[in-house]
Amino acid sequence: MLDHDEVVRLYGPWAHRTPADAATRFGGYGGQWWIAGGWAIDAFVGSSREHGDLDIGIPRDSLDGFIRFFSPGLDVWAAAGSLTPLFPGSAPRLHEGTDNLWLRASGADPWEYDVMLERVQDSMWIFKRDPRILRPLKDCLWRYKGVTYLRPEVQLLLKAQNPRAKDENDFERCLPLLDLSDLDWLKGALHSAHPGHHWIERINRRLQD
């Protein structure tokens, strides 16, 4: 996985965007969307750290409507090892392994948003790395100051495969604040998707306190 500085060197800079910026830019979009990544952790814990970009989540099956809404003002690119521009009607041809979209106004402008495509079926969120892990989408999201965010235990699961220093920091910030039931869910999901993950021992200690 490339770090943020290497991504910038290869593909260009990212604009500094906040959840408030996203709420304005996504105004009028009728599909479901939420703030994910480190910004979602910040909202939950009430503190902040440095961010390289702003992550947005959407259901994968809403992709075509998403492209149609944003394409007049922002170019939508599939980011999966290489960058491919997407246009209205191109969603059915999107490679199944593409999990991210990058948005920007033009090739001369910085990237605006990193959009994660999440599997949602019959209102159930399905973990892309282990389809045995399911959760009602409504239980994966929460609202704060009028903006929808991904819940921290779900975001930590997404971060768990190859945690970087910032991901470890996000876990440490969330650990004392998460409800025991949500920690227990995260523990079970880690056991399934990443057996032996080092976060499991830390969660066990918190559950036993």
C-alpha atoms as a printed R data frame, in Angstrom:
    type eleno elety resid chain resno       x       y       z
1   ATOM     1    CA   MET     A     1   0.000   0.000   0.000
2   ATOM     2    CA   LEU     A     2   1.363   3.418  -0.993
3   ATOM     3    CA   ASP     A     3   1.559   6.049   1.713
4   ATOM     4    CA   HIS     A     4  -0.077   9.429   1.199
5   ATOM     5    CA   ASP     A     5   3.123  11.236   0.160
6   ATOM     6    CA   GLU     A     6   3.814   8.623  -2.515
7   ATOM     7    CA   VAL     A     7   0.236   8.864  -3.806
8   ATOM     8    CA   VAL     A     8   0.634  12.645  -4.083
9   ATOM     9    CA   ARG     A     9   3.967  12.278  -5.886
10  ATOM    10    CA   LEU     A    10   2.510   9.853  -8.427
11  ATOM    11    CA   TYR     A    11  -1.030  11.146  -8.923
12  ATOM    12    CA   GLY     A    12  -1.102  14.747  -7.713
13  ATOM    13    CA   PRO     A    13  -2.177  16.656  -4.594
14  ATOM    14    CA   TRP     A    14  -5.377  16.486  -2.583
15  ATOM    15    CA   ALA     A    15  -7.421  19.521  -1.602
16  ATOM    16    CA   HIS     A    16  -8.071  19.982   2.098
17  ATOM    17    CA   ARG     A    17 -11.714  19.082   2.559
18  ATOM    18    CA   THR     A    18 -13.756  18.732   5.758
19  ATOM    19    CA   PRO     A    19 -17.084  17.068   6.574
20  ATOM    20    CA   ALA     A    20 -18.701  20.508   6.372
21  ATOM    21    CA   ASP     A    21 -17.346  20.910   2.829
22  ATOM    22    CA   ALA     A    22 -18.780  17.520   1.902
23  ATOM    23    CA   ALA     A    23 -22.183  18.378   3.378
24  ATOM    24    CA   THR     A    24 -22.293  21.447   1.129
25  ATOM    25    CA   ARG     A    25 -21.016  19.683  -2.001
26  ATOM    26    CA   PHE     A    26 -23.331  16.688  -1.525
27  ATOM    27    CA   GLY     A    27 -26.369  18.885  -0.912
28  ATOM    28    CA   GLY     A    28 -29.119  17.830  -3.302
29  ATOM    29    CA   TYR     A    29 -27.665  14.383  -3.875
30  ATOM    30    CA   GLY     A    30 -30.513  11.956  -3.265
31  ATOM    31    CA   GLY     A    31 -28.414   8.855  -2.639
32  ATOM    32    CA   GLN     A    32 -27.045   7.647   0.667
33  ATOM    33    CA   TRP     A    33 -23.559   8.742   1.665
34  ATOM    34    CA   TRP     A    34 -21.484   9.079   4.827
35  ATOM    35    CA   ILE     A    35 -18.147  10.355   6.106
36  ATOM    36    CA   ALA     A    36 -15.631   7.566   6.654
37  ATOM    37    CA   GLY     A    37 -11.918   7.244   7.437
38  ATOM    38    CA   GLY     A    38 -10.092   9.229  10.071
39  ATOM    39    CA   TRP     A    39 -12.611  12.062   9.993
40  ATOM    40    CA   ALA     A    40 -15.281   9.614  11.196
41  ATOM    41    CA   ILE     A    41 -13.019   8.627  14.088
42  ATOM    42    CA   ASP     A    42 -12.423  12.308  14.927
43  ATOM    43    CA   ALA     A    43 -16.155  13.001  15.124
44  ATOM    44    CA   PHE     A    44 -16.663  10.081  17.502
45  ATOM    45    CA   VAL     A    45 -13.776  10.764  19.891
46  ATOM    46    CA   GLY     A    46 -14.062  14.562  19.842
47  ATOM    47    CA   SER     A    47 -10.425  15.176  18.943
48  ATOM    48    CA   SER     A    48  -8.576  15.561  15.666
49  ATOM    49    CA   ARG     A    49  -5.412  14.528  13.875
50  ATOM    50    CA   GLU     A    50  -3.870  15.432  10.518
51  ATOM    51    CA   HIS     A    51  -5.674  14.093   7.436
52  ATOM    52    CA   GLY     A    52  -4.398  13.636   3.900
53  ATOM    53    CA   ASP     A    53  -7.867  13.489   2.349
54  ATOM    54    CA   LEU     A    54 -11.563  13.118   3.108
55  ATOM    55    CA   ASP     A    55 -13.127   9.673   2.694
56  ATOM    56    CA   ILE     A    56 -16.771   9.273   1.679
57  ATOM    57    CA   GLY     A    57 -18.720   5.993   1.675
58  ATOM    58    CA   ILE     A    58 -21.607   5.090  -0.634
59  ATOM    59    CA   PRO     A    59 -23.426   1.834  -1.448
60  ATOM    60    CA   ARG     A    60 -21.882   0.243  -4.500
61  ATOM    61    CA   ASP     A    61 -25.237  -0.225  -6.230
62  ATOM    62    CA   SER     A    62 -25.837   3.549  -6.213
63  ATOM    63    CA   LEU     A    63 -22.760   4.186  -8.370
64  ATOM    64    CA   ASP     A    64 -24.505   5.138 -11.607
65  ATOM    65    CA   GLY     A    65 -26.712   7.735  -9.937
66  ATOM    66    CA   PHE     A    66 -23.670   9.054  -8.089
67  ATOM    67    CA   ILE     A    67 -21.736   9.549 -11.340
68  ATOM    68    CA   ARG     A    68 -24.723  11.232 -12.994
69  ATOM    69    CA   PHE     A    69 -25.096  13.692 -10.109
70  ATOM    70    CA   PHE     A    70 -21.437  14.691  -9.806
71  ATOM    71    CA   SER     A    71 -20.142  14.433 -13.379
72  ATOM    72    CA   PRO     A    72 -21.222  17.927 -14.493
73  ATOM    73    CA   GLY     A    73 -18.853  19.515 -11.961
74  ATOM    74    CA   LEU     A    74 -16.423  16.783 -10.917
75  ATOM    75    CA   ASP     A    75 -14.728  14.100 -12.958
76  ATOM    76    CA   VAL     A    76 -15.125  10.650 -11.414
77  ATOM    77    CA   TRP     A    77 -12.192   8.229 -11.674
78  ATOM    78    CA   ALA     A    78 -12.040   4.559 -10.768
79  ATOM    79    CA   ALA     A    79  -8.927   4.042  -8.614
80  ATOM    80    CA   ALA     A    80  -7.773   0.429  -8.699
81  ATOM    81    CA   GLY     A    81  -4.046   0.217  -9.389
82  ATOM    82    CA   SER     A    82  -4.575   2.623 -12.290
83  ATOM    83    CA   LEU     A    83  -6.951   5.534 -12.827
84  ATOM    84    CA   THR     A    84  -9.849   5.219 -15.272
85  ATOM    85    CA   PRO     A    85 -12.374   8.022 -15.950
86  ATOM    86    CA   LEU     A    86 -16.006   7.064 -15.449
87  ATOM    87    CA   PHE     A    87 -18.968   8.614 -17.233
88  ATOM    88    CA   PRO     A    88 -22.742   8.224 -16.818
89  ATOM    89    CA   GLY     A    89 -23.699   4.728 -17.872
90  ATOM    90    CA   SER     A    90 -20.252   3.256 -17.194
91  ATOM    91    CA   ALA     A    91 -21.117   1.750 -13.786
92  ATOM    92    CA   PRO     A    92 -22.083  -1.705 -15.161
93  ATOM    93    CA   ARG     A    93 -18.626  -1.987 -16.711
94  ATOM    94    CA   LEU     A    94 -16.776  -1.131 -13.495
95  ATOM    95    CA   HIS     A    95 -14.358  -3.877 -12.486
96  ATOM    96    CA   GLU     A    96 -15.573  -5.736  -9.379
97  ATOM    97    CA   GLY     A    97 -12.218  -5.166  -7.679
98  ATOM    98    CA   THR     A    98 -12.592  -1.376  -7.843
99  ATOM    99    CA   ASP     A    99 -13.424  -0.184  -4.339
100 ATOM   100    CA   ASN     A   100 -12.503   3.511  -4.588
101 ATOM   101    CA   LEU     A   101 -13.423   6.511  -6.696
102 ATOM   102    CA   TRP     A   102 -11.411   9.729  -6.847
103 ATOM   103    CA   LEU     A   103 -13.118  13.001  -7.716
104 ATOM   104    CA   ARG     A   104 -11.650  16.245  -9.064
105 ATOM   105    CA   ALA     A   105 -12.767  19.155 -11.242
106 ATOM   106    CA   SER     A   106 -10.131  18.606 -13.961
107 ATOM   107    CA   GLY     A   107  -6.645  17.263 -14.563
108 ATOM   108    CA   ALA     A   108  -5.238  20.639 -13.531
109 ATOM   109    CA   ASP     A   109  -7.018  20.584 -10.154
110 ATOM   110    CA   PRO     A   110  -6.305  18.690  -6.924
111 ATOM   111    CA   TRP     A   111  -8.330  15.629  -5.974
112 ATOM   112    CA   GLU     A   112 -11.387  16.501  -3.897
113 ATOM   113    CA   TYR     A   113 -12.832  13.295  -2.395
114 ATOM   114    CA   ASP     A   114 -11.885   9.635  -2.032
115 ATOM   115    CA   VAL     A   115 -15.141   7.667  -2.304
116 ATOM   116    CA   MET     A   116 -15.327   4.102  -0.976
117 ATOM   117    CA   LEU     A   117 -17.790   1.717  -2.628
118 ATOM   118    CA   GLU     A   118 -19.410  -0.464   0.041
119 ATOM   119    CA   ARG     A   119 -21.464  -3.598  -0.558
120 ATOM   120    CA   VAL     A   120 -25.036  -3.183   0.681
121 ATOM   121    CA   GLN     A   121 -27.745  -5.765  -0.022
122 ATOM   122    CA   ASP     A   122 -31.290  -5.700   1.375
123 ATOM   123    CA   SER     A   123 -30.230  -2.898   3.748
124 ATOM   124    CA   MET     A   124 -27.380  -5.045   5.101
125 ATOM   125    CA   TRP     A   125 -23.774  -3.871   4.966
126 ATOM   126    CA   ILE     A   126 -21.462  -6.681   3.828
127 ATOM   127    CA   PHE     A   127 -17.775  -6.530   4.695
128 ATOM   128    CA   LYS     A   128 -15.872  -6.600   1.419
129 ATOM   129    CA   ARG     A   129 -12.999  -8.749   2.747
130 ATOM   130    CA   ASP     A   130 -15.231 -11.315   4.481
131 ATOM   131    CA   PRO     A   131 -18.870 -11.613   3.339
132 ATOM   132    CA   ARG     A   132 -19.692 -13.629   6.449
133 ATOM   133    CA   ILE     A   133 -19.583 -10.341   8.375
134 ATOM   134    CA   LEU     A   134 -22.939  -8.589   8.026
135 ATOM   135    CA   ARG     A   135 -24.587  -5.706   9.841
136 ATOM   136    CA   PRO     A   136 -27.708  -3.641   9.163
137 ATOM   137    CA   LEU     A   137 -26.485  -0.515   7.388
138 ATOM   138    CA   LYS     A   138 -28.456   1.662   9.807
139 ATOM   139    CA   ASP     A   139 -26.377   0.198  12.652
140 ATOM   140    CA   CYS     A   140 -23.160   1.076  10.802
141 ATOM   141    CA   LEU     A   141 -23.958   4.798  10.686
142 ATOM   142    CA   TRP     A   142 -24.603   7.637  13.113
143 ATOM   143    CA   ARG     A   143 -25.406  11.353  12.857
144 ATOM   144    CA   TYR     A   144 -23.454  14.264  14.286
145 ATOM   145    CA   LYS     A   145 -24.248  17.928  13.646
146 ATOM   146    CA   GLY     A   146 -26.421  17.035  10.676
147 ATOM   147    CA   VAL     A   147 -23.805  14.846   8.948
148 ATOM   148    CA   THR     A   148 -23.838  11.039   8.703
149 ATOM   149    CA   TYR     A   149 -20.665   9.187   9.737
150 ATOM   150    CA   LEU     A   150 -19.510   5.587   9.634
151 ATOM   151    CA   ARG     A   151 -19.485   4.129  13.122
152 ATOM   152    CA   PRO     A   152 -15.993   3.771  14.610
153 ATOM   153    CA   GLU     A   153 -16.073   0.008  15.182
154 ATOM   154    CA   VAL     A   154 -16.901  -0.521  11.491
155 ATOM   155    CA   GLN     A   155 -14.204   1.932  10.409
156 ATOM   156    CA   LEU     A   156 -11.647   0.173  12.619
157 ATOM   157    CA   LEU     A   157 -12.500  -3.142  10.978
158 ATOM   158    CA   LEU     A   158 -11.830  -1.552   7.586
159 ATOM   159    CA   LYS     A   159  -8.487  -0.266   8.889
160 ATOM   160    CA   ALA     A   160  -7.418  -3.542  10.497
161 ATOM   161    CA   GLN     A   161  -5.869  -5.434   7.580
162 ATOM   162    CA   ASN     A   162  -2.563  -3.523   7.469
163 ATOM   163    CA   PRO     A   163  -2.812  -0.858  10.175
164 ATOM   164    CA   ARG     A   164  -0.504   2.113   9.769
165 ATOM   165    CA   ALA     A   165   0.619   4.387  12.598
166 ATOM   166    CA   LYS     A   166  -2.439   6.611  12.143
167 ATOM   167    CA   ASP     A   167  -4.727   3.549  12.249
168 ATOM   168    CA   GLU     A   168  -3.140   2.374  15.490
169 ATOM   169    CA   ASN     A   169  -3.672   5.876  16.854
170 ATOM   170    CA   ASP     A   170  -7.330   5.779  15.801
171 ATOM   171    CA   PHE     A   171  -7.787   2.433  17.556
172 ATOM   172    CA   GLU     A   172  -6.192   3.758  20.756
173 ATOM   173    CA   ARG     A   173  -8.419   6.826  20.706
174 ATOM   174    CA   CYS     A   174 -11.589   4.756  20.244
175 ATOM   175    CA   LEU     A   175 -10.837   1.883  22.624
176 ATOM   176    CA   PRO     A   176 -11.824   3.586  25.917
177 ATOM   177    CA   LEU     A   177 -14.917   5.234  24.408
178 ATOM   178    CA   LEU     A   178 -16.678   2.433  22.522
179 ATOM   179    CA   ASP     A   179 -19.617   0.669  24.141
180 ATOM   180    CA   LEU     A   180 -18.856  -2.874  25.245
181 ATOM   181    CA   SER     A   181 -21.401  -4.264  22.776
182 ATOM   182    CA   ASP     A   182 -19.679  -2.485  19.880
183 ATOM   183    CA   LEU     A   183 -16.268  -3.673  21.062
184 ATOM   184    CA   ASP     A   184 -17.628  -7.209  21.233
185 ATOM   185    CA   TRP     A   185 -18.887  -6.881  17.642
186 ATOM   186    CA   LEU     A   186 -15.468  -5.629  16.501
187 ATOM   187    CA   LYS     A   187 -13.751  -8.480  18.340
188 ATOM   188    CA   GLY     A   188 -15.962 -11.056  16.614
189 ATOM   189    CA   ALA     A   189 -15.417  -9.459  13.211
190 ATOM   190    CA   LEU     A   190 -11.643  -9.423  13.739
191 ATOM   191    CA   HIS     A   191 -11.698 -13.091  14.772
192 ATOM   192    CA   SER     A   192 -13.487 -13.906  11.522
193 ATOM   193    CA   ALA     A   193 -11.607 -11.675   9.062
194 ATOM   194    CA   HIS     A   194  -8.184 -11.369  10.725
195 ATOM   195    CA   PRO     A   195  -7.635 -14.237  13.198
196 ATOM   196    CA   GLY     A   196  -4.937 -13.457  15.751
197 ATOM   197    CA   HIS     A   197  -5.072  -9.707  15.132
198 ATOM   198    CA   HIS     A   198  -3.185  -7.848  17.874
199 ATOM   199    CA   TRP     A   199  -6.168  -5.584  18.582
200 ATOM   200    CA   ILE     A   200  -8.154  -8.560  19.891
201 ATOM   201    CA   GLU     A   201  -6.021  -8.841  23.035
202 ATOM   202    CA   ARG     A   202  -6.463  -5.132  23.754
203 ATOM   203    CA   ILE     A   203 -10.229  -5.436  23.294
204 ATOM   204    CA   ASN     A   204 -10.337  -8.448  25.629
205 ATOM   205    CA   ARG     A   205  -8.599  -6.437  28.344
206 ATOM   206    CA   ARG     A   206 -11.099  -3.606  27.976
207 ATOM   207    CA   LEU     A   207 -14.048  -6.032  28.056
208 ATOM   208    CA   GLN     A   208 -12.727  -7.563  31.270
209 ATOM   209    CA   ASP     A   209 -12.229  -4.228  33.065
